[in-house]
Amino acid sequence: MAFRNEDDKTAYWKENISLLVKLLVVWFVVSFGAGIIFADALNEIRFFGFKLGFWFAQQGSIYIFVALIFVYMAKMNALDKKYGVDEE
């Protein structure tokens, strides 16, 4: 499907890029921040018997990344419906 007009197209891409930036910031904070920068402080906390900083570096950032994929999918489906470019 095509956009109704140029204003819808511009607004759609503005919202799309905004969503991407927000999700990338979350991904960066979790992977780089929790796994590297704040690892020493997080290592004071135990999670399933492991230090939390280590857990985020090894497992947690991957779980968050997969969750971000599903969030992106849901948000983009809603955005597509909002602008009438969904596949349904």
PyMOL Python script that loads the backbone (N, CA, C, O; Angstrom):
from pymol import cmd

cmd.read_pdbstr("""\
ATOM      1  N   MET A   1       0.835  -1.179   0.000  1.00  0.00           N
ATOM      2  CA  MET A   1       0.000   0.000   0.000  1.00  0.00           C
ATOM      3  C   MET A   1       0.886   1.250   0.000  1.00  0.00           C
ATOM      4  O   MET A   1       2.034   1.233   0.445  1.00  0.00           O
ATOM      5  N   ALA A   2       0.325   2.288  -0.497  1.00  0.00           N
ATOM      6  CA  ALA A   2       1.058   3.543  -0.571  1.00  0.00           C
ATOM      7  C   ALA A   2       0.517   4.517   0.465  1.00  0.00           C
ATOM      8  O   ALA A   2      -0.595   4.363   0.970  1.00  0.00           O
ATOM      9  N   PHE A   3       1.308   5.497   0.760  1.00  0.00           N
ATOM     10  CA  PHE A   3       0.879   6.543   1.685  1.00  0.00           C
ATOM     11  C   PHE A   3      -0.176   7.416   1.013  1.00  0.00           C
ATOM     12  O   PHE A   3      -0.182   7.579  -0.207  1.00  0.00           O
ATOM     13  N   ARG A   4      -1.060   7.969   1.824  1.00  0.00           N
ATOM     14  CA  ARG A   4      -2.124   8.832   1.300  1.00  0.00           C
ATOM     15  C   ARG A   4      -1.558  10.129   0.733  1.00  0.00           C
ATOM     16  O   ARG A   4      -2.034  10.629  -0.286  1.00  0.00           O
ATOM     17  N   ASN A   5      -0.527  10.677   1.406  1.00  0.00           N
ATOM     18  CA  ASN A   5       0.083  11.920   0.930  1.00  0.00           C
ATOM     19  C   ASN A   5       1.507  12.018   1.471  1.00  0.00           C
ATOM     20  O   ASN A   5       1.941  11.172   2.253  1.00  0.00           O
ATOM     21  N   GLU A   6       2.216  13.039   1.058  1.00  0.00           N
ATOM     22  CA  GLU A   6       3.614  13.225   1.471  1.00  0.00           C
ATOM     23  C   GLU A   6       3.737  13.521   2.967  1.00  0.00           C
ATOM     24  O   GLU A   6       4.714  13.118   3.599  1.00  0.00           O
ATOM     25  N   ASP A   7       2.761  14.217   3.530  1.00  0.00           N
ATOM     26  CA  ASP A   7       2.803  14.528   4.965  1.00  0.00           C
ATOM     27  C   ASP A   7       2.740  13.259   5.797  1.00  0.00           C
ATOM     28  O   ASP A   7       3.450  13.135   6.795  1.00  0.00           O
ATOM     29  N   ASP A   8       1.887  12.300   5.391  1.00  0.00           N
ATOM     30  CA  ASP A   8       1.814  11.015   6.097  1.00  0.00           C
ATOM     31  C   ASP A   8       3.135  10.260   5.985  1.00  0.00           C
ATOM     32  O   ASP A   8       3.601   9.651   6.948  1.00  0.00           O
ATOM     33  N   LYS A   9       3.727  10.310   4.803  1.00  0.00           N
ATOM     34  CA  LYS A   9       5.006   9.620   4.586  1.00  0.00           C
ATOM     35  C   LYS A   9       6.100  10.199   5.480  1.00  0.00           C
ATOM     36  O   LYS A   9       6.870   9.463   6.097  1.00  0.00           O
ATOM     37  N   THR A  10       6.155  11.527   5.539  1.00  0.00           N
ATOM     38  CA  THR A  10       7.156  12.192   6.377  1.00  0.00           C
ATOM     39  C   THR A  10       6.927  11.897   7.855  1.00  0.00           C
ATOM     40  O   THR A  10       7.872  11.607   8.589  1.00  0.00           O
ATOM     41  N   ALA A  11       5.668  11.970   8.291  1.00  0.00           N
ATOM     42  CA  ALA A  11       5.345  11.699   9.698  1.00  0.00           C
ATOM     43  C   ALA A  11       5.643  10.243  10.059  1.00  0.00           C
ATOM     44  O   ALA A  11       6.153   9.961  11.143  1.00  0.00           O
ATOM     45  N   TYR A  12       5.326   9.328   9.153  1.00  0.00           N
ATOM     46  CA  TYR A  12       5.589   7.905   9.373  1.00  0.00           C
ATOM     47  C   TYR A  12       7.078   7.666   9.612  1.00  0.00           C
ATOM     48  O   TYR A  12       7.459   7.004  10.578  1.00  0.00           O
ATOM     49  N   TRP A  13       7.917   8.207   8.730  1.00  0.00           N
ATOM     50  CA  TRP A  13       9.352   7.977   8.860  1.00  0.00           C
ATOM     51  C   TRP A  13       9.942   8.698  10.058  1.00  0.00           C
ATOM     52  O   TRP A  13      10.908   8.224  10.656  1.00  0.00           O
ATOM     53  N   LYS A  14       9.371   9.837  10.412  1.00  0.00           N
ATOM     54  CA  LYS A  14       9.835  10.534  11.611  1.00  0.00           C
ATOM     55  C   LYS A  14       9.557   9.689  12.855  1.00  0.00           C
ATOM     56  O   LYS A  14      10.417   9.561  13.726  1.00  0.00           O
ATOM     57  N   GLU A  15       8.353   9.111  12.936  1.00  0.00           N
ATOM     58  CA  GLU A  15       8.015   8.248  14.077  1.00  0.00           C
ATOM     59  C   GLU A  15       8.836   6.966  14.059  1.00  0.00           C
ATOM     60  O   GLU A  15       9.247   6.477  15.111  1.00  0.00           O
ATOM     61  N   ASN A  16       9.077   6.421  12.875  1.00  0.00           N
ATOM     62  CA  ASN A  16       9.871   5.203  12.740  1.00  0.00           C
ATOM     63  C   ASN A  16      11.293   5.432  13.243  1.00  0.00           C
ATOM     64  O   ASN A  16      11.806   4.640  14.034  1.00  0.00           O
ATOM     65  N   ILE A  17      11.924   6.495  12.796  1.00  0.00           N
ATOM     66  CA  ILE A  17      13.297   6.802  13.228  1.00  0.00           C
ATOM     67  C   ILE A  17      13.338   7.111  14.721  1.00  0.00           C
ATOM     68  O   ILE A  17      14.282   6.717  15.405  1.00  0.00           O
ATOM     69  N   SER A  18      12.339   7.804  15.231  1.00  0.00           N
ATOM     70  CA  SER A  18      12.271   8.090  16.659  1.00  0.00           C
ATOM     71  C   SER A  18      12.207   6.799  17.473  1.00  0.00           C
ATOM     72  O   SER A  18      12.895   6.661  18.484  1.00  0.00           O
ATOM     73  N   LEU A  19      11.386   5.864  17.032  1.00  0.00           N
ATOM     74  CA  LEU A  19      11.290   4.571  17.707  1.00  0.00           C
ATOM     75  C   LEU A  19      12.622   3.832  17.659  1.00  0.00           C
ATOM     76  O   LEU A  19      13.061   3.278  18.666  1.00  0.00           O
ATOM     77  N   LEU A  20      13.259   3.821  16.508  1.00  0.00           N
ATOM     78  CA  LEU A  20      14.556   3.157  16.379  1.00  0.00           C
ATOM     79  C   LEU A  20      15.601   3.748  17.311  1.00  0.00           C
ATOM     80  O   LEU A  20      16.356   3.014  17.949  1.00  0.00           O
ATOM     81  N   VAL A  21      15.644   5.065  17.391  1.00  0.00           N
ATOM     82  CA  VAL A  21      16.623   5.722  18.267  1.00  0.00           C
ATOM     83  C   VAL A  21      16.365   5.343  19.724  1.00  0.00           C
ATOM     84  O   VAL A  21      17.306   5.042  20.459  1.00  0.00           O
ATOM     85  N   LYS A  22      15.112   5.355  20.146  1.00  0.00           N
ATOM     86  CA  LYS A  22      14.784   4.992  21.533  1.00  0.00           C
ATOM     87  C   LYS A  22      15.194   3.556  21.836  1.00  0.00           C
ATOM     88  O   LYS A  22      15.783   3.285  22.882  1.00  0.00           O
ATOM     89  N   LEU A  23      14.887   2.641  20.933  1.00  0.00           N
ATOM     90  CA  LEU A  23      15.238   1.239  21.168  1.00  0.00           C
ATOM     91  C   LEU A  23      16.745   1.023  21.136  1.00  0.00           C
ATOM     92  O   LEU A  23      17.264   0.201  21.892  1.00  0.00           O
ATOM     93  N   LEU A  24      17.450   1.740  20.281  1.00  0.00           N
ATOM     94  CA  LEU A  24      18.907   1.623  20.250  1.00  0.00           C
ATOM     95  C   LEU A  24      19.550   2.183  21.512  1.00  0.00           C
ATOM     96  O   LEU A  24      20.569   1.667  21.972  1.00  0.00           O
ATOM     97  N   VAL A  25      18.963   3.231  22.073  1.00  0.00           N
ATOM     98  CA  VAL A  25      19.474   3.771  23.335  1.00  0.00           C
ATOM     99  C   VAL A  25      19.301   2.741  24.448  1.00  0.00           C
ATOM    100  O   VAL A  25      20.213   2.530  25.248  1.00  0.00           O
ATOM    101  N   VAL A  26      18.136   2.100  24.501  1.00  0.00           N
ATOM    102  CA  VAL A  26      17.920   1.055  25.510  1.00  0.00           C
ATOM    103  C   VAL A  26      18.930  -0.071  25.313  1.00  0.00           C
ATOM    104  O   VAL A  26      19.538  -0.541  26.274  1.00  0.00           O
ATOM    105  N   TRP A  27      19.105  -0.500  24.070  1.00  0.00           N
ATOM    106  CA  TRP A  27      20.062  -1.567  23.781  1.00  0.00           C
ATOM    107  C   TRP A  27      21.477  -1.178  24.191  1.00  0.00           C
ATOM    108  O   TRP A  27      22.200  -1.989  24.770  1.00  0.00           O
ATOM    109  N   PHE A  28      21.877   0.052  23.898  1.00  0.00           N
ATOM    110  CA  PHE A  28      23.218   0.519  24.251  1.00  0.00           C
ATOM    111  C   PHE A  28      23.405   0.552  25.764  1.00  0.00           C
ATOM    112  O   PHE A  28      24.417   0.079  26.281  1.00  0.00           O
ATOM    113  N   VAL A  29      22.427   1.110  26.470  1.00  0.00           N
ATOM    114  CA  VAL A  29      22.535   1.209  27.929  1.00  0.00           C
ATOM    115  C   VAL A  29      22.640  -0.170  28.557  1.00  0.00           C
ATOM    116  O   VAL A  29      23.440  -0.383  29.468  1.00  0.00           O
ATOM    117  N   VAL A  30      21.835  -1.105  28.073  1.00  0.00           N
ATOM    118  CA  VAL A  30      21.864  -2.457  28.650  1.00  0.00           C
ATOM    119  C   VAL A  30      23.153  -3.179  28.287  1.00  0.00           C
ATOM    120  O   VAL A  30      23.807  -3.746  29.163  1.00  0.00           O
ATOM    121  N   SER A  31      23.525  -3.169  27.024  1.00  0.00           N
ATOM    122  CA  SER A  31      24.702  -3.955  26.626  1.00  0.00           C
ATOM    123  C   SER A  31      26.010  -3.304  27.052  1.00  0.00           C
ATOM    124  O   SER A  31      26.859  -3.963  27.653  1.00  0.00           O
ATOM    125  N   PHE A  32      26.183  -2.031  26.752  1.00  0.00           N
ATOM    126  CA  PHE A  32      27.434  -1.363  27.085  1.00  0.00           C
ATOM    127  C   PHE A  32      27.445  -0.870  28.526  1.00  0.00           C
ATOM    128  O   PHE A  32      28.430  -1.043  29.244  1.00  0.00           O
ATOM    129  N   GLY A  33      26.339  -0.255  28.943  1.00  0.00           N
ATOM    130  CA  GLY A  33      26.270   0.302  30.294  1.00  0.00           C
ATOM    131  C   GLY A  33      26.290  -0.764  31.368  1.00  0.00           C
ATOM    132  O   GLY A  33      27.166  -0.772  32.232  1.00  0.00           O
ATOM    133  N   ALA A  34      25.309  -1.678  31.311  1.00  0.00           N
ATOM    134  CA  ALA A  34      25.211  -2.701  32.357  1.00  0.00           C
ATOM    135  C   ALA A  34      26.320  -3.737  32.240  1.00  0.00           C
ATOM    136  O   ALA A  34      26.785  -4.264  33.251  1.00  0.00           O
ATOM    137  N   GLY A  35      26.745  -4.033  31.018  1.00  0.00           N
ATOM    138  CA  GLY A  35      27.758  -5.072  30.833  1.00  0.00           C
ATOM    139  C   GLY A  35      29.183  -4.604  31.043  1.00  0.00           C
ATOM    140  O   GLY A  35      30.052  -5.414  31.367  1.00  0.00           O
ATOM    141  N   ILE A  36      29.451  -3.301  30.865  1.00  0.00           N
ATOM    142  CA  ILE A  36      30.827  -2.811  30.944  1.00  0.00           C
ATOM    143  C   ILE A  36      30.976  -1.681  31.960  1.00  0.00           C
ATOM    144  O   ILE A  36      31.738  -1.804  32.920  1.00  0.00           O
ATOM    145  N   ILE A  37      30.255  -0.586  31.754  1.00  0.00           N
ATOM    146  CA  ILE A  37      30.450   0.607  32.583  1.00  0.00           C
ATOM    147  C   ILE A  37      30.022   0.383  34.030  1.00  0.00           C
ATOM    148  O   ILE A  37      30.770   0.698  34.955  1.00  0.00           O
ATOM    149  N   PHE A  38      28.832  -0.157  34.227  1.00  0.00           N
ATOM    150  CA  PHE A  38      28.302  -0.344  35.583  1.00  0.00           C
ATOM    151  C   PHE A  38      28.502  -1.757  36.103  1.00  0.00           C
ATOM    152  O   PHE A  38      27.888  -2.137  37.100  1.00  0.00           O
ATOM    153  N   ALA A  39      29.349  -2.545  35.447  1.00  0.00           N
ATOM    154  CA  ALA A  39      29.534  -3.951  35.826  1.00  0.00           C
ATOM    155  C   ALA A  39      30.028  -4.096  37.258  1.00  0.00           C
ATOM    156  O   ALA A  39      29.550  -4.967  37.986  1.00  0.00           O
ATOM    157  N   ASP A  40      30.974  -3.263  37.677  1.00  0.00           N
ATOM    158  CA  ASP A  40      31.507  -3.390  39.044  1.00  0.00           C
ATOM    159  C   ASP A  40      30.429  -3.129  40.094  1.00  0.00           C
ATOM    160  O   ASP A  40      30.340  -3.848  41.089  1.00  0.00           O
ATOM    161  N   ALA A  41      29.619  -2.109  39.874  1.00  0.00           N
ATOM    162  CA  ALA A  41      28.539  -1.820  40.827  1.00  0.00           C
ATOM    163  C   ALA A  41      27.483  -2.919  40.803  1.00  0.00           C
ATOM    164  O   ALA A  41      26.961  -3.306  41.849  1.00  0.00           O
ATOM    165  N   LEU A  42      27.170  -3.420  39.616  1.00  0.00           N
ATOM    166  CA  LEU A  42      26.159  -4.474  39.502  1.00  0.00           C
ATOM    167  C   LEU A  42      26.656  -5.811  40.036  1.00  0.00           C
ATOM    168  O   LEU A  42      25.851  -6.663  40.411  1.00  0.00           O
ATOM    169  N   ASN A  43      27.954  -6.004  40.075  1.00  0.00           N
ATOM    170  CA  ASN A  43      28.498  -7.263  40.582  1.00  0.00           C
ATOM    171  C   ASN A  43      28.273  -7.438  42.080  1.00  0.00           C
ATOM    172  O   ASN A  43      28.457  -8.533  42.612  1.00  0.00           O
ATOM    173  N   GLU A  44      27.884  -6.385  42.751  1.00  0.00           N
ATOM    174  CA  GLU A  44      27.554  -6.496  44.182  1.00  0.00           C
ATOM    175  C   GLU A  44      26.227  -7.227  44.389  1.00  0.00           C
ATOM    176  O   GLU A  44      25.943  -7.690  45.494  1.00  0.00           O
ATOM    177  N   ILE A  45      25.425  -7.331  43.348  1.00  0.00           N
ATOM    178  CA  ILE A  45      24.113  -7.967  43.416  1.00  0.00           C
ATOM    179  C   ILE A  45      24.204  -9.344  42.781  1.00  0.00           C
ATOM    180  O   ILE A  45      24.802  -9.511  41.718  1.00  0.00           O
ATOM    181  N   ARG A  46      23.610 -10.323  43.438  1.00  0.00           N
ATOM    182  CA  ARG A  46      23.595 -11.693  42.916  1.00  0.00           C
ATOM    183  C   ARG A  46      22.264 -11.953  42.204  1.00  0.00           C
ATOM    184  O   ARG A  46      21.207 -11.535  42.678  1.00  0.00           O
ATOM    185  N   PHE A  47      22.325 -12.651  41.057  1.00  0.00           N
ATOM    186  CA  PHE A  47      21.135 -13.011  40.292  1.00  0.00           C
ATOM    187  C   PHE A  47      21.294 -14.454  39.846  1.00  0.00           C
ATOM    188  O   PHE A  47      22.157 -14.763  39.025  1.00  0.00           O
ATOM    189  N   PHE A  48      20.462 -15.341  40.386  1.00  0.00           N
ATOM    190  CA  PHE A  48      20.555 -16.778  40.127  1.00  0.00           C
ATOM    191  C   PHE A  48      21.951 -17.313  40.432  1.00  0.00           C
ATOM    192  O   PHE A  48      22.445 -18.203  39.740  1.00  0.00           O
ATOM    193  N   GLY A  49      22.574 -16.774  41.453  1.00  0.00           N
ATOM    194  CA  GLY A  49      23.898 -17.235  41.867  1.00  0.00           C
ATOM    195  C   GLY A  49      25.061 -16.594  41.138  1.00  0.00           C
ATOM    196  O   GLY A  49      26.216 -16.874  41.458  1.00  0.00           O
ATOM    197  N   PHE A  50      24.784 -15.743  40.166  1.00  0.00           N
ATOM    198  CA  PHE A  50      25.837 -15.071  39.408  1.00  0.00           C
ATOM    199  C   PHE A  50      25.852 -13.592  39.752  1.00  0.00           C
ATOM    200  O   PHE A  50      24.834 -13.029  40.155  1.00  0.00           O
ATOM    201  N   LYS A  51      26.998 -12.973  39.595  1.00  0.00           N
ATOM    202  CA  LYS A  51      27.082 -11.534  39.767  1.00  0.00           C
ATOM    203  C   LYS A  51      26.275 -10.877  38.650  1.00  0.00           C
ATOM    204  O   LYS A  51      26.358 -11.292  37.494  1.00  0.00           O
ATOM    205  N   LEU A  52      25.498  -9.854  38.995  1.00  0.00           N
ATOM    206  CA  LEU A  52      24.569  -9.249  38.039  1.00  0.00           C
ATOM    207  C   LEU A  52      25.291  -8.618  36.853  1.00  0.00           C
ATOM    208  O   LEU A  52      24.798  -8.702  35.728  1.00  0.00           O
ATOM    209  N   GLY A  53      26.436  -7.994  37.070  1.00  0.00           N
ATOM    210  CA  GLY A  53      27.192  -7.411  35.967  1.00  0.00           C
ATOM    211  C   GLY A  53      27.644  -8.466  34.978  1.00  0.00           C
ATOM    212  O   GLY A  53      27.563  -8.270  33.766  1.00  0.00           O
ATOM    213  N   PHE A  54      28.122  -9.591  35.502  1.00  0.00           N
ATOM    214  CA  PHE A  54      28.525 -10.709  34.648  1.00  0.00           C
ATOM    215  C   PHE A  54      27.327 -11.261  33.894  1.00  0.00           C
ATOM    216  O   PHE A  54      27.418 -11.550  32.701  1.00  0.00           O
ATOM    217  N   TRP A  55      26.186 -11.410  34.597  1.00  0.00           N
ATOM    218  CA  TRP A  55      24.984 -11.954  33.974  1.00  0.00           C
ATOM    219  C   TRP A  55      24.523 -11.070  32.823  1.00  0.00           C
ATOM    220  O   TRP A  55      24.168 -11.580  31.760  1.00  0.00           O
ATOM    221  N   PHE A  56      24.524  -9.734  33.019  1.00  0.00           N
ATOM    222  CA  PHE A  56      24.115  -8.834  31.939  1.00  0.00           C
ATOM    223  C   PHE A  56      25.066  -8.935  30.753  1.00  0.00           C
ATOM    224  O   PHE A  56      24.626  -8.902  29.603  1.00  0.00           O
ATOM    225  N   ALA A  57      26.336  -9.054  31.015  1.00  0.00           N
ATOM    226  CA  ALA A  57      27.311  -9.143  29.928  1.00  0.00           C
ATOM    227  C   ALA A  57      27.160 -10.446  29.150  1.00  0.00           C
ATOM    228  O   ALA A  57      27.371 -10.469  27.938  1.00  0.00           O
ATOM    229  N   GLN A  58      26.799 -11.521  29.828  1.00  0.00           N
ATOM    230  CA  GLN A  58      26.743 -12.825  29.171  1.00  0.00           C
ATOM    231  C   GLN A  58      25.353 -13.210  28.677  1.00  0.00           C
ATOM    232  O   GLN A  58      25.230 -13.808  27.608  1.00  0.00           O
ATOM    233  N   GLN A  59      24.312 -12.884  29.426  1.00  0.00           N
ATOM    234  CA  GLN A  59      22.976 -13.363  29.101  1.00  0.00           C
ATOM    235  C   GLN A  59      21.940 -12.251  28.995  1.00  0.00           C
ATOM    236  O   GLN A  59      21.149 -12.214  28.052  1.00  0.00           O
ATOM    237  N   GLY A  60      21.951 -11.362  29.951  1.00  0.00           N
ATOM    238  CA  GLY A  60      20.885 -10.363  30.068  1.00  0.00           C
ATOM    239  C   GLY A  60      20.734  -9.471  28.859  1.00  0.00           C
ATOM    240  O   GLY A  60      19.615  -9.179  28.437  1.00  0.00           O
ATOM    241  N   SER A  61      21.840  -9.037  28.298  1.00  0.00           N
ATOM    242  CA  SER A  61      21.746  -8.150  27.134  1.00  0.00           C
ATOM    243  C   SER A  61      21.141  -8.880  25.943  1.00  0.00           C
ATOM    244  O   SER A  61      20.465  -8.257  25.124  1.00  0.00           O
ATOM    245  N   ILE A  62      21.364 -10.173  25.828  1.00  0.00           N
ATOM    246  CA  ILE A  62      20.759 -10.948  24.744  1.00  0.00           C
ATOM    247  C   ILE A  62      19.251 -11.038  24.947  1.00  0.00           C
ATOM    248  O   ILE A  62      18.488 -10.880  23.994  1.00  0.00           O
ATOM    249  N   TYR A  63      18.814 -11.291  26.175  1.00  0.00           N
ATOM    250  CA  TYR A  63      17.368 -11.353  26.456  1.00  0.00           C
ATOM    251  C   TYR A  63      16.708 -10.009  26.175  1.00  0.00           C
ATOM    252  O   TYR A  63      15.624  -9.950  25.596  1.00  0.00           O
ATOM    253  N   ILE A  64      17.360  -8.944  26.584  1.00  0.00           N
ATOM    254  CA  ILE A  64      16.812  -7.608  26.339  1.00  0.00           C
ATOM    255  C   ILE A  64      16.746  -7.339  24.840  1.00  0.00           C
ATOM    256  O   ILE A  64      15.765  -6.773  24.359  1.00  0.00           O
ATOM    257  N   PHE A  65      17.774  -7.737  24.094  1.00  0.00           N
ATOM    258  CA  PHE A  65      17.793  -7.533  22.649  1.00  0.00           C
ATOM    259  C   PHE A  65      16.627  -8.268  21.985  1.00  0.00           C
ATOM    260  O   PHE A  65      15.963  -7.703  21.115  1.00  0.00           O
ATOM    261  N   VAL A  66      16.370  -9.501  22.376  1.00  0.00           N
ATOM    262  CA  VAL A  66      15.247 -10.264  21.813  1.00  0.00           C
ATOM    263  C   VAL A  66      13.919  -9.593  22.187  1.00  0.00           C
ATOM    264  O   VAL A  66      13.013  -9.513  21.358  1.00  0.00           O
ATOM    265  N   ALA A  67      13.802  -9.116  23.414  1.00  0.00           N
ATOM    266  CA  ALA A  67      12.589  -8.406  23.821  1.00  0.00           C
ATOM    267  C   ALA A  67      12.400  -7.135  22.997  1.00  0.00           C
ATOM    268  O   ALA A  67      11.272  -6.797  22.638  1.00  0.00           O
ATOM    269  N   LEU A  68      13.488  -6.427  22.694  1.00  0.00           N
ATOM    270  CA  LEU A  68      13.404  -5.220  21.873  1.00  0.00           C
ATOM    271  C   LEU A  68      12.919  -5.529  20.461  1.00  0.00           C
ATOM    272  O   LEU A  68      12.232  -4.708  19.852  1.00  0.00           O
ATOM    273  N   ILE A  69      13.262  -6.686  19.940  1.00  0.00           N
ATOM    274  CA  ILE A  69      12.769  -7.090  18.625  1.00  0.00           C
ATOM    275  C   ILE A  69      11.251  -7.208  18.644  1.00  0.00           C
ATOM    276  O   ILE A  69      10.578  -6.737  17.727  1.00  0.00           O
ATOM    277  N   PHE A  70      10.706  -7.836  19.691  1.00  0.00           N
ATOM    278  CA  PHE A  70       9.258  -7.983  19.789  1.00  0.00           C
ATOM    279  C   PHE A  70       8.570  -6.635  20.026  1.00  0.00           C
ATOM    280  O   PHE A  70       7.482  -6.393  19.503  1.00  0.00           O
ATOM    281  N   VAL A  71       9.194  -5.767  20.806  1.00  0.00           N
ATOM    282  CA  VAL A  71       8.642  -4.424  21.014  1.00  0.00           C
ATOM    283  C   VAL A  71       8.619  -3.669  19.696  1.00  0.00           C
ATOM    284  O   VAL A  71       7.629  -3.015  19.367  1.00  0.00           O
ATOM    285  N   TYR A  72       9.704  -3.758  18.944  1.00  0.00           N
ATOM    286  CA  TYR A  72       9.768  -3.084  17.647  1.00  0.00           C
ATOM    287  C   TYR A  72       8.684  -3.613  16.707  1.00  0.00           C
ATOM    288  O   TYR A  72       8.023  -2.838  16.015  1.00  0.00           O
ATOM    289  N   MET A  73       8.509  -4.921  16.685  1.00  0.00           N
ATOM    290  CA  MET A  73       7.493  -5.524  15.826  1.00  0.00           C
ATOM    291  C   MET A  73       6.096  -5.013  16.176  1.00  0.00           C
ATOM    292  O   MET A  73       5.328  -4.638  15.291  1.00  0.00           O
ATOM    293  N   ALA A  74       5.774  -5.001  17.455  1.00  0.00           N
ATOM    294  CA  ALA A  74       4.450  -4.558  17.884  1.00  0.00           C
ATOM    295  C   ALA A  74       4.236  -3.075  17.586  1.00  0.00           C
ATOM    296  O   ALA A  74       3.181  -2.683  17.087  1.00  0.00           O
ATOM    297  N   LYS A  75       5.241  -2.252  17.894  1.00  0.00           N
ATOM    298  CA  LYS A  75       5.127  -0.810  17.643  1.00  0.00           C
ATOM    299  C   LYS A  75       5.022  -0.497  16.150  1.00  0.00           C
ATOM    300  O   LYS A  75       4.255   0.381  15.754  1.00  0.00           O
ATOM    301  N   MET A  76       5.784  -1.205  15.326  1.00  0.00           N
ATOM    302  CA  MET A  76       5.736  -0.956  13.885  1.00  0.00           C
ATOM    303  C   MET A  76       4.414  -1.420  13.287  1.00  0.00           C
ATOM    304  O   MET A  76       3.901  -0.780  12.369  1.00  0.00           O
ATOM    305  N   ASN A  77       3.848  -2.523  13.789  1.00  0.00           N
ATOM    306  CA  ASN A  77       2.528  -2.936  13.315  1.00  0.00           C
ATOM    307  C   ASN A  77       1.491  -1.870  13.632  1.00  0.00           C
ATOM    308  O   ASN A  77       0.631  -1.569  12.804  1.00  0.00           O
ATOM    309  N   ALA A  78       1.570  -1.296  14.834  1.00  0.00           N
ATOM    310  CA  ALA A  78       0.641  -0.221  15.206  1.00  0.00           C
ATOM    311  C   ALA A  78       0.869   1.021  14.348  1.00  0.00           C
ATOM    312  O   ALA A  78      -0.088   1.681  13.943  1.00  0.00           O
ATOM    313  N   LEU A  79       2.115   1.337  14.076  1.00  0.00           N
ATOM    314  CA  LEU A  79       2.434   2.499  13.248  1.00  0.00           C
ATOM    315  C   LEU A  79       1.957   2.296  11.809  1.00  0.00           C
ATOM    316  O   LEU A  79       1.444   3.225  11.185  1.00  0.00           O
ATOM    317  N   ASP A  80       2.126   1.091  11.290  1.00  0.00           N
ATOM    318  CA  ASP A  80       1.645   0.794   9.941  1.00  0.00           C
ATOM    319  C   ASP A  80       0.128   0.953   9.849  1.00  0.00           C
ATOM    320  O   ASP A  80      -0.386   1.517   8.884  1.00  0.00           O
ATOM    321  N   LYS A  81      -0.579   0.454  10.855  1.00  0.00           N
ATOM    322  CA  LYS A  81      -2.042   0.595  10.862  1.00  0.00           C
ATOM    323  C   LYS A  81      -2.453   2.056  10.969  1.00  0.00           C
ATOM    324  O   LYS A  81      -3.415   2.486  10.332  1.00  0.00           O
ATOM    325  N   LYS A  82      -1.722   2.817  11.778  1.00  0.00           N
ATOM    326  CA  LYS A  82      -2.044   4.233  11.968  1.00  0.00           C
ATOM    327  C   LYS A  82      -1.991   4.997  10.652  1.00  0.00           C
ATOM    328  O   LYS A  82      -2.823   5.869  10.403  1.00  0.00           O
ATOM    329  N   TYR A  83      -1.021   4.673   9.814  1.00  0.00           N
ATOM    330  CA  TYR A  83      -0.832   5.391   8.552  1.00  0.00           C
ATOM    331  C   TYR A  83      -1.402   4.648   7.346  1.00  0.00           C
ATOM    332  O   TYR A  83      -1.223   5.078   6.207  1.00  0.00           O
ATOM    333  N   GLY A  84      -2.088   3.534   7.597  1.00  0.00           N
ATOM    334  CA  GLY A  84      -2.752   2.825   6.511  1.00  0.00           C
ATOM    335  C   GLY A  84      -1.829   2.103   5.551  1.00  0.00           C
ATOM    336  O   GLY A  84      -2.174   1.932   4.382  1.00  0.00           O
ATOM    337  N   VAL A  85      -0.675   1.679   6.012  1.00  0.00           N
ATOM    338  CA  VAL A  85       0.257   0.935   5.164  1.00  0.00           C
ATOM    339  C   VAL A  85       0.493  -0.480   5.682  1.00  0.00           C
ATOM    340  O   VAL A  85       1.500  -1.110   5.359  1.00  0.00           O
ATOM    341  N   ASP A  86      -0.444  -0.972   6.488  1.00  0.00           N
ATOM    342  CA  ASP A  86      -0.309  -2.324   7.016  1.00  0.00           C
ATOM    343  C   ASP A  86      -0.642  -3.339   5.922  1.00  0.00           C
ATOM    344  O   ASP A  86      -1.214  -2.994   4.888  1.00  0.00           O
ATOM    345  N   GLU A  87      -0.279  -4.576   6.167  1.00  0.00           N
ATOM    346  CA  GLU A  87      -0.448  -5.625   5.167  1.00  0.00           C
ATOM    347  C   GLU A  87      -1.816  -6.274   5.221  1.00  0.00           C
ATOM    348  O   GLU A  87      -2.112  -7.128   4.385  1.00  0.00           O
ATOM    349  N   GLU A  88      -2.644  -5.911   6.152  1.00  0.00           N
ATOM    350  CA  GLU A  88      -3.952  -6.558   6.276  1.00  0.00           C
ATOM    351  C   GLU A  88      -5.009  -5.867   5.464  1.00  0.00           C
ATOM    352  O   GLU A  88      -6.164  -6.293   5.465  1.00  0.00           O
TER     353      GLU A  88
END
""", "prot")
cmd.dss("prot")
cmd.show_as("cartoon", "prot")
cmd.util.cbc("prot")
cmd.orient("prot")
